[in-house]
Amino acid sequence: MRISYLAEMVVLKTHIIKELEHEFRFVDYVIGVFEGFETRNAVKTGIKKNRFRINGEKAETGFWMREGDCIELMERSEKPKAYNKEIEIVYEDDFFAIVNKPAGLVVSGNQFKTVENCLVDQIQGSTASDALEWALPVHRLDAPTSGLVIFAKTITARRLLGSMFEEKVIAKQYHAIVHGIPKDGTIQSSIDGKEAISTLKALHSAPSLKNDHLTLVQLEPKSGRTHQLRIHCQSIGNSIVGDQKYGDEQGTFRNKGLFLVATQLKFNHPISGQAISVEIPIPHKFESLLNRETKRASRYL
């Protein structure tokens, strides 16, 4: 991937339109083309912040797209100021790193307190010829979700890993505590008009005075829709504990956060082809909640 500096911006991803079924304005066409821009509002914000170029020129909302047009996703080229918060680095080589994102911290964005800014001085620079000046995220987790996130250290690694996520060849596993006792199986329902598939396996249930039962589950998203696991769990009547957006407010535990964590990533190394499998333990707060609810229920049931 070539690097091009325009107004102190760098080209990170490129999309060429091969065919169009009907006419699209840019603001509608680019929805979902790049990760992080899955909604019209996100695209509009990106346009205002000069995150897009069309055929080398600044993108405009009402530009009519044509076959052969080249859309470029831009990123600022100046190194951000480091945010002084230690992040656990679970895996690192010369091409990328996998870190354990704390709950409550955004991966990246137009603010200072991000995982990206934390890692500016914590991840070693790559020795590759296409090394990025600082590590950049390949994908994202919701701010309240904790767990594994990949940060690329070279332009090639970021491009290849991004393609691997799009092609669904990176296996992701999550764990969560949900309300009730769900059945094992596949959840399949559309999100924002697009097909979404997740699998769920119940691991352990505990009685709860407020919620009847709580269950530790293993979740695997087979597609990559925004808030997919949170929406899918809510859709079957087993919302994730602490989910203030999609969950049951009455059953939410105050100040405990969202009980959703990305625990495992499995894929082939984009450069060497070596099998990579990285896993972290389920956070201690998950076990603590189930044990506490069990003890409370035993006193009154």
HELIX and SHEET records of a PDB file:
HELIX    1   1 PHE A   26  TYR A   29  1                                   4    
HELIX    2   2 ARG A   40  LYS A   48  1                                   9    
HELIX    3   3 VAL A  115  LEU A  119  1                                   5    
HELIX    4   4 ILE A  155  GLU A  166  1                                  12    
HELIX    5   5 GLN A  228  SER A  235  1                                   8    
HELIX    6   6 GLU A  249  GLY A  251  5                                   3    
HELIX    7   7 HIS A  284  TYR A  300  1                                  17    
SHEET    1   A 4 MET A   9  ILE A  16  0                                        
SHEET    2   A 4 CYS A  70  ARG A  76 -1                                        
SHEET    3   A 4 PHE A  52  ILE A  54 -1                                        
SHEET    4   A 4 GLU A  57  LYS A  58 -1                                        
SHEET    1   B 4 GLU A  88  GLU A  92  0                                        
SHEET    2   B 4 PHE A  96  LYS A 101 -1                                        
SHEET    3   B 4 SER A 146  THR A 154 -1                                        
SHEET    4   B 4 ALA A 131  PRO A 137 -1                                        
SHEET    1   C 8 GLU A  88  GLU A  92  0                                        
SHEET    2   C 8 PHE A  96  LYS A 101 -1                                        
SHEET    3   C 8 SER A 146  THR A 154 -1                                        
SHEET    4   C 8 LEU A 260  ASN A 268  1                                        
SHEET    5   C 8 ALA A 171  HIS A 179 -1                                        
SHEET    6   C 8 ASP A 212  PRO A 221 -1                                        
SHEET    7   C 8 ILE A 197  SER A 208 -1                                        
SHEET    8   C 8 GLY A 185  GLN A 188 -1                                        
SHEET    1   D 5 GLU A  88  GLU A  92  0                                        
SHEET    2   D 5 PHE A  96  LYS A 101 -1                                        
SHEET    3   D 5 SER A 146  THR A 154 -1                                        
SHEET    4   D 5 LEU A 260  ASN A 268  1                                        
SHEET    5   D 5 ALA A 275  GLU A 279 -1                                        
END                                                                             
